[in-house]
Amino acid sequence: MPRATKIVATLGPASSDPEVLERLLRAGVDVVRLNFSHGKAEDHIARAELVRSIAAKVGKTVALMADLQGPKIRVGRFAEGKVMLVNGASFILDAQRTEPGDIGIVGLDYKELPRDVRPGDTLLLNDGLIVLTVDTVRGEQVHTFVKVGGELSNNKGINKQGGGLTAPALTGKDMEDIRTAMAFRADYVAVSFPKSATDMEMARQLANVAGEPYRHKPAMIAKIERSEAIPQLEAILRASDGIMVARGDLAVEVGNAAVPALQKRMIRMARALDKIAITATQMMESMIVNPVPTRAEVSDVANAVLDGTDAVMLSAETAAGKFPVETVEHMALIALEAERADEVQLDADFTSKRFGRIDQSIAMGALFTAHHLGCKAIVALTESGSTALWMSRHNIHVPIFGLTSQEVSQRRMALYRNVRPLLMPQLADRDEALAKAESLLVEKGVLKPGDTYAITCGEPMGYPGGTNMLKVCRVG
């Protein structure tokens, strides 16, 4: 059984060498993430070109994800690079300060903080390792006392427990970065810190406008990092093509204990709404410095797979870690073992399901038929990739092949769970197209004489959303 869950890997100093990148793709990376918090526009464009050239060399479909930085809600810099805050001490966050900070005061990147907090609020710095309680707000200064101390260094992040920071999801830098991402036709754009569907609608509009000269429209991923996003989850999902369960900032705002249940809820909702789900943050964190993962990390990745996530994501593990290739190899093996243990419950899935569209009904019929007939493959001739996406929302131990003439759709399908995208020339004649699809899969070694497979297409051919036919075939 081929691996269904996809792997997203972040490009960085540890993985930008062409030889290492090639090994990463061969080890199982399906999507390469470019983190726009670091690097210049020309760096990202060059790396995108490198990824695509190596993917072509390897003969693998790989999608590119541009991950926007979002608002910088961080402390400024210290005169000595860091300070040690002790419990009970006073500490001031000063939005006007421009000179380096010290043990008692530091500047802020985020100038609106004094207007977003009030006495009694809890501020969490450096991923929650340092806890400050707001005492008073005096002009542009937020006076706090240290509840949980520790080492605080330059530019560490600030979260407000329970949410409530008014920083917009899209900054001026993000808007420039969207233009850069469209210059290399990023397949996915991940938006940091959206609070509402409006944030995602605005990001999509900006991306579509920036992509117009290139005739390109990317898919949009909402990174769920703010507590305010949780009540708006369904609306955000409907305005997006998928979500990223960004467990770092989210855990700081809602508390670590709340995140596992939220993760399951988000993945479940994404699948129900025919959207993509990516699970991210600290999945194989120990492998930044160690050659093998911890047993807790193995369980974490496996549970995300069993939850039904489309993809599991690596950040610093592949961007800056000592063992980027080994990390991907371990993650691929864990995902495969978890999938083997996963039960298929298609009949139960369909019991209460209602389909209002012909193409969706055909997609579900293909799954049901392939499962009960024991087909070797499900093949979707698809222009947009939608048919393959709908099929991928249900667990089935039969690989789904999305055959398309559109390179954009081919790369986008690289992120869909259990979907293997292939490029096939567009043919106007249905019988010729069906014969070509079969010969392509035989040539790839997917099918052999005597194998049965289910195939869907639209008639007339070549129209997005026109899937209206299901056929069960046996290879002669």
Buried (B, 14 or more C-beta within 10 A) or exposed (E): EEBBBBBBBBBBEBBBEEEBBBBBBBBBBBBBBBBBEBBEBEBBBBBBEBBBEBBEEBEBBBBBBBBBBBBBBBBBBBEEEBBEBEEEBBBBBBBEBEEBBEBEBBBBBBEBBBEBBEEEBBBBBBBBBBBBBBBEBEEBBBBBEBBBBBEBEBEBBBBBBEBBBEBBBBBEBBBEBBBBBBBBBBBBBBBBBBBBBBBBBBBBEBBBEBBEEEEBBBBBBBBBBBBBBBEBBEBBBEBBBBBBBBBBBBBBBBEEEBBBEBBBBBBEBBBEBBBBBBBBBBBBBBBBEBEBBEEEBBEBBBBBBBBBBBBBBBBBBBBBBEBBBBBBBBBBBBBBBBBEEBEBEBEEBBEEEEBEEBBBBBBBBBBBBBBEEEBBBBBBBBBBBBBBBBBBBBBBBBBBBBBBBBEBBBBBBBBBBBBBBBBBEEBEEBEEBBEBBBEBBBEEEBBEEEBBBBBBBBEEBBEBBBBBBBBEBEBE
